[in-house]
Amino acid sequence: MVRASHLRSYPVRHILSALLLLVMPTAAFAADEKTADKVELAPLPADKTVRQSATIGGKLLAYDVTVGTIGIQDAKGKKIGEVVYTAYTVPGRGAGRPVTFAFNGGPGAASAFLNLGAIGPKRVQFGAQGDAPSDSPVARDNANSWLDFTDLVFIDPIGTGFSRTLEDEAATKRDFYTAKTDIEYLSRVIFDWLNQNGRLTSRHYLVGESYGGYRVPRVAYYLQSRLGVGLNGITMVSPYLNPQAIDSDENALSPLPYMVSLPSMAAANLERQGKLSNAAALAEVEAYDRGEFATDLFRGRSDPQAIERLTAKVSAYTGLDPAIVRRSEGRVDIRTFLREIHRQEGKIGSVYDSNVTAYDPFPGAAEQRSNDPILDAIIAPTTSAAVDLMTNQVGWKVNARYNLLSYDVNSAWDRDNSDSPVGDLRKAIANDPKMQVMIAHGMDDLSCPYFASRLIVDQMPSFGVAQRVNLNLYAGGHMFYSRGESAAQFRRDALAMYSR
């Protein structure tokens, strides 16, 4: 789930958010100054596999679940890290069956959100209104899993889950916590898993949520152009494709941060009124967004009539008090919206789904002093379910902390956005006319608003066909799959892509 699959908290630029926030990377940096380059850790358990079953798509499916480790070596062959994965494979099918690799985001999020919330064979409920940290962490059959049409491998990057670095803090940051090295070592993990399991001749797919959506186009191109592995398809779930388009604090001139968030605010308002039947209900606000809204934003306070037009339109679309919109001159930031739209109830909305709320513990404070309502509710059940699966059900016994979300990884991350996931996506598509691409968004998501992807897709070349990149919208927010019908439709859309 989480934006994610990323770690987004307020302000929005620090939320590479979606979802995601605990403390220490798994490796305890146990070293004095003389041995700072050598981290001594107890060995991880050997790979372990057990047989399970689940009813998926109306049929009982038997499968093997494996918790395993892939080592990361530096250029000299020295092991510097260990990546832990959870793989679900249907026995007896072999290389003739597709295999999908899944990542969440953060940076700093383990893959449990996609595994136990969206596409794995078992799921634990989280991310919807009314969910609480004390909810049962028992995972039950996921009728909307993808396992009946593809094997699944969920990868936890270094510092998340039980994956760990074997280096000191400085080397870890250099070798694992940059956008470039992240893509390189995770691509190698995929290659190594395929090679070790005899699956290089299978059909290959990637799925990434939130910052994972930033990863997968780049991983796809790196695999394709550097490691020699072609991708049959990629799915980006609530992707974080353009950081600059979302961050209003660092875009004093550009109207894009306000443009990309307005349709999701309008979607939330329509949903509260029971009027959001499907994505077509947003056609009017999208047309306004591309035209009069952008023009009036550029005019700004130099044109008082523009401010009045913005006030009338934005308040009508969002449901905000016109006085609040006028005070912000039509530039309603996400934090203001989430607090003000629910202020009369004494609640605050989640950046991942603004209609999922929690009581504001400090309603009189000038700024929000609490964590995100969804994040606070999902960490406990998801962590407990993931650890129970790996250590109890599978029997991969390890004495270490499981990091569902790591603040340390997120804060240490080198946010060099000089390499574009959209650029790599364009190159990967251009190189392979057969590769399928789906972008999936919840309409209420304000951590990674869908309209940013809409604008990106509309600016891409045709590549010789009408629609190389399909943008699918669903009811809900960042973790739209927490809603039953949205999860079912997401499965149907994925199955259609895999069947082509």
ABEGO torsion letter per residue (X at the ends): XBBBGBBBBOBAAAABAAABBBBBBABBBBBBAAAAABBBBBBBBBBBBBBBBBBBGGBBBBBBBBBBBBBBBBAAGBBABBBBBBBBBBBGAEAABBBBBBBBBOBGBBAAAAAAAAABABBBBBGBBGBBAABBABBBBBAABAAAABBBBBBBBBGBEABBBABBAAAAAAAAABAAAAAAAAAAAAAAAAAAAGAAABBBBBBBBEAAAAAAAAAAAAAAAAAGBBBABBBBBGBBABAAAABAAABAABAAAAAAAAAAAAAAAAAAAGABABAAAAAAAAAAAABAAAAAAAAEAABAAAAAAAAAAAAAAAGBBAAAAAAAGGBBBAAAAAAAAAAAAGBBBBAABAABBBBBABAABABBABBBAAAAAAAAAAAAAAAAAAAAAAGBBBBBBBBABBAAAAAABBBBAABBAAAAAAAAAAABAABBBBBBBBAABAABBAAAAAAAAAABBAGGBABABBBBBBBEBABAAABAAAAAAAAAAAAAAAAX
